Amino acid sequence: MRKIDDIFPNIGFIPALIIVVVLAIALELSGAWITMLIAGVFGGLFTRRTSRAFLAGFLGVGLAWGVLFLYLSLTAQAMAIANMFIGLLGLHGIGWLVIAISTLIGALLGGFGGLLGRSLVELIDEVSNKPSSQTTQA
């Protein structure tokens, strides 16, 4: 049986990062933040090491959310809304902290998605290519 690693090529860290950024932006525009796990999984599919898979997902989704928050801060009232939310806690003027924490949460989702994707690929490849005990006895 073919390995999953044979189907998806090892394209390197930077191209995998670009794929994750583009996918994260597209999935975030759908409105479901949990789909950042899926964007991170693609980082795990196109890299061969778990550390690079985590970094591709983490940095990719972090960059995507940073770009989206920057765009929303410049064109919409994102900073005013962030200041309103932090004002509910009795803090004022640090709405950037809400955006930074949101970006960190998104980046962690992407990173753990990449780690999950890489681990699943390795597990499936190991289980599917292990010779069965019946064929080794013959």
Buried (B, 14 or more C-beta within 10 A) or exposed (E): EEBBBEEBEBEEBEBBBBBBBBBBBEBBEEEEBEBBBBBBBBBBBBBBEBEBBBBBBBBBBBBBBBBBBEEBBEEEEBBEBBBEBBEEEEEEEEBBBBBBEBBEBBBBBBBBBBBBBBEBBBEBBEEEEEEEEEEEEE
